[in-house]
Amino acid sequence: MENFEKRIEVNSKVLVGKPVIKGTRISIELIVKLVAQGWTEKEIIKEYPSLTKDDICAALLYAEKIVEQEEIHLLVAR
C-alpha cells in the first residue's frame, strides 16, 4: 500500500497523542492487538464499521515500520 501514512494521524488532543486512523479514535495499537488475537479483517470491520481494509493494512504497515526502526542494545553483565 502506497502512502499508508496518509491514513494515520498523531494528535495530542486525540487519545493522548497515540497514533490513530485519521478521523477516528481507533488506535493503531487496538488494530494490531485485534489482529494478534486472531480477529479477521471482516470481524474488525464489523465491530468498527468506520474502518476499511486499507485502514487495517495501514495500521499493520505502521507497526512494521516502528519495529523496523527499533534498536536493540544488549547489556553485558560484568
C-alpha positions in Angstrom: 0.0 0.0 0.0 1.4 3.3 -1.0 1.2 6.3 1.3 -0.2 4.4 4.2 1.0 7.3 6.4 -1.9 9.4 5.0 -4.4 7.2 6.8 -2.7 7.7 10.2 -2.6 10.8 12.4 -0.9 11.7 15.7 -2.7 14.5 17.5 -2.1 15.3 21.2 -5.8 16.0 21.6 -6.9 12.5 20.4 -6.1 9.6 22.7 -3.3 11.5 24.3 -1.3 11.5 21.0 -1.4 7.8 20.3 -1.4 7.1 16.5 -4.9 6.6 15.2 -6.7 6.0 12.0 -7.3 9.5 10.7 -10.7 10.9 11.5 -11.4 8.2 14.2 -10.4 7.5 17.8 -9.4 3.9 16.7 -5.7 3.4 17.7 -3.1 1.6 15.7 -2.4 -0.3 18.9 -6.0 -1.6 19.1 -6.0 -2.8 15.5 -2.7 -4.6 15.9 -3.9 -6.1 19.2 -7.1 -7.4 17.5 -5.1 -9.0 14.6 -2.7 -10.6 17.1 -5.7 -12.1 19.0 -6.8 -13.7 15.7 -9.6 -11.3 14.6 -10.2 -11.4 10.9 -10.4 -8.3 8.8 -14.1 -8.9 8.4 -14.6 -9.2 12.2 -12.7 -6.0 12.8 -14.7 -4.0 10.2 -18.0 -5.5 11.5 -17.1 -4.3 15.1 -15.6 -0.9 13.8 -17.6 -0.1 10.6 -15.8 3.2 10.1 -12.6 1.1 9.3 -11.7 -0.2 5.9 -9.4 -2.9 4.7 -6.9 -0.2 3.7 -7.1 1.3 7.3 -6.2 -2.1 8.8 -3.4 -2.6 6.3 -2.1 0.9 7.1 -2.1 0.1 10.8 -0.1 -3.0 10.3 2.4 -1.3 8.0 2.8 1.5 10.5 3.5 -1.1 13.3 6.0 -2.8 11.0 7.9 0.5 10.3 8.1 1.2 14.1 9.5 -2.3 14.8 11.9 -2.0 11.8 13.4 1.2 13.3 13.8 -0.3 16.8 17.3 -0.6 18.0 18.4 -3.4 20.3 21.1 -2.7 22.9 22.5 -5.7 24.7 23.6 -5.2 28.2 26.6 -7.3 29.3 26.9 -8.3 32.9 30.3 -7.6 34.4 
